[in-house]
Amino acid sequence: MRILICNDDGIYSKGIRTLAERLASEFEVTVVAPDRPKSAVGHGITLHKPLYIERHDWGPDINVFAVNGTPADCVKIGVQLILADKLPDLIISGINEGSNLGTDIIYSGTVSAAVEGIIQGIPSIAVSLCGNVFTDFRYPADFTASLAQQVLRNGLDDDTLLNVNIPSHKREEIKGVSITSVGKRRYDSTYETRLDPRGRSYYWIAGKILDIPNSEDTDVHAISENRISISPVRFVLTHQEFIDTMKQWHIKW
């Protein structure tokens, strides 16, 4: 079985390398990742500059490529160029350094890489490690390898990806696995104003996560309880029920 691994933290991230080395013991692994961090770029793709592919050496068992583009670019290049003759059976995006919970997934390059995977018609998983300290990715990599086997064995519904969030705790401190819905996540976003050496103003986004109630079936709640969260996510963009309501508006042209 062939697995394509991508991320948004970039080719030098410890998370992606740990995952690739773990999966290489069971699968044929190809890594295609941004050549630098591309967090929170969403589903952007590169249109107005050339893309370059650079091979990296992680040993004989893993094919590794860096691209000067976005996570979605990396998936497209991986599927349409690098693996065009041997399409991957599964795409995994991660392991991300930081959570992708609730409405974070709209901004997330990690989740967007998995979305691009299902656009390409390939089952996809996004994996994130929740917390502030990211020193040991071995257990998250082991869990992801086990989940990958289950996805390949059982399959996923069309147009559905799995968004996985794993607490950054020791394995024995994790209280189980929850299959969850996507919760709510909001930030008290502010912008810090600073001056450059020429006296021009520039801005850094700042702020904190707001305390918003989430029901017990959500990803946000599962992580707060030290449980692994797996959310089946399907990007159906049409509000089908509202179509009939809008037809009653009798909009004229």
Secondary structure in CASP SS format (residue, H / E / C, confidence):
PFRMAT SS
TARGET T0000
AUTHOR 0000-0000-0000
METHOD secondary structure of the structure
MODEL  1
M C 1.00
R E 1.00
I E 1.00
L E 1.00
I E 1.00
C E 1.00
N C 1.00
D C 1.00
D C 1.00
G C 1.00
I C 1.00
Y C 1.00
S C 1.00
K H 1.00
G H 1.00
I H 1.00
R H 1.00
T H 1.00
L H 1.00
A H 1.00
E H 1.00
R H 1.00
L H 1.00
A C 1.00
S C 1.00
E C 1.00
F C 1.00
E E 1.00
V E 1.00
T E 1.00
V E 1.00
V E 1.00
A E 1.00
P E 1.00
D C 1.00
R C 1.00
P C 1.00
K C 1.00
S C 1.00
A C 1.00
V C 1.00
G C 1.00
H C 1.00
G C 1.00
I C 1.00
T C 1.00
L C 1.00
H C 1.00
K C 1.00
P C 1.00
L C 1.00
Y C 1.00
I E 1.00
E E 1.00
R E 1.00
H E 1.00
D C 1.00
W C 1.00
G C 1.00
P C 1.00
D C 1.00
I E 1.00
N E 1.00
V E 1.00
F E 1.00
A E 1.00
V E 1.00
N C 1.00
G C 1.00
T C 1.00
P H 1.00
A H 1.00
D H 1.00
C H 1.00
V H 1.00
K H 1.00
I H 1.00
G H 1.00
V H 1.00
Q H 1.00
L H 1.00
I H 1.00
L C 1.00
A C 1.00
D C 1.00
K C 1.00
L C 1.00
P C 1.00
D C 1.00
L E 1.00
I E 1.00
I E 1.00
S E 1.00
G E 1.00
I E 1.00
N E 1.00
E E 1.00
G C 1.00
S C 1.00
N C 1.00
L C 1.00
G C 1.00
T C 1.00
D H 1.00
I H 1.00
I H 1.00
Y H 1.00
S C 1.00
G H 1.00
T H 1.00
V H 1.00
S H 1.00
A H 1.00
A H 1.00
V H 1.00
E H 1.00
G H 1.00
I H 1.00
I H 1.00
Q C 1.00
G C 1.00
I C 1.00
P C 1.00
S E 1.00
I E 1.00
A E 1.00
V E 1.00
S E 1.00
L E 1.00
C E 1.00
G C 1.00
N C 1.00
V C 1.00
F C 1.00
T C 1.00
D C 1.00
F C 1.00
R H 1.00
Y H 1.00
P H 1.00
A H 1.00
D H 1.00
F H 1.00
T H 1.00
A H 1.00
S H 1.00
L H 1.00
A H 1.00
Q H 1.00
Q H 1.00
V H 1.00
L H 1.00
R H 1.00
N H 1.00
G C 1.00
L C 1.00
D C 1.00
D C 1.00
D C 1.00
T E 1.00
L E 1.00
L E 1.00
N E 1.00
V E 1.00
N E 1.00
I E 1.00
P E 1.00
S C 1.00
H C 1.00
K C 1.00
R H 1.00
E H 1.00
E H 1.00
I C 1.00
K C 1.00
G C 1.00
V E 1.00
S E 1.00
I E 1.00
T C 1.00
S E 1.00
V C 1.00
G C 1.00
K C 1.00
R C 1.00
R C 1.00
Y E 1.00
D C 1.00
S C 1.00
T E 1.00
Y E 1.00
E E 1.00
T E 1.00
R E 1.00
L E 1.00
D C 1.00
P C 1.00
R C 1.00
G C 1.00
R C 1.00
S E 1.00
Y E 1.00
Y E 1.00
W E 1.00
I E 1.00
A E 1.00
G C 1.00
K C 1.00
I E 1.00
L C 1.00
D C 1.00
I C 1.00
P C 1.00
N C 1.00
S C 1.00
E C 1.00
D C 1.00
T E 1.00
D H 1.00
V H 1.00
H H 1.00
A H 1.00
I H 1.00
S H 1.00
E C 1.00
N C 1.00
R C 1.00
I E 1.00
S E 1.00
I E 1.00
S E 1.00
P E 1.00
V E 1.00
R E 1.00
F C 1.00
V C 1.00
L C 1.00
T C 1.00
H C 1.00
Q H 1.00
E H 1.00
F H 1.00
I H 1.00
D H 1.00
T H 1.00
M H 1.00
K H 1.00
Q C 1.00
W C 1.00
H C 1.00
I C 1.00
K C 1.00
W C 1.00
END
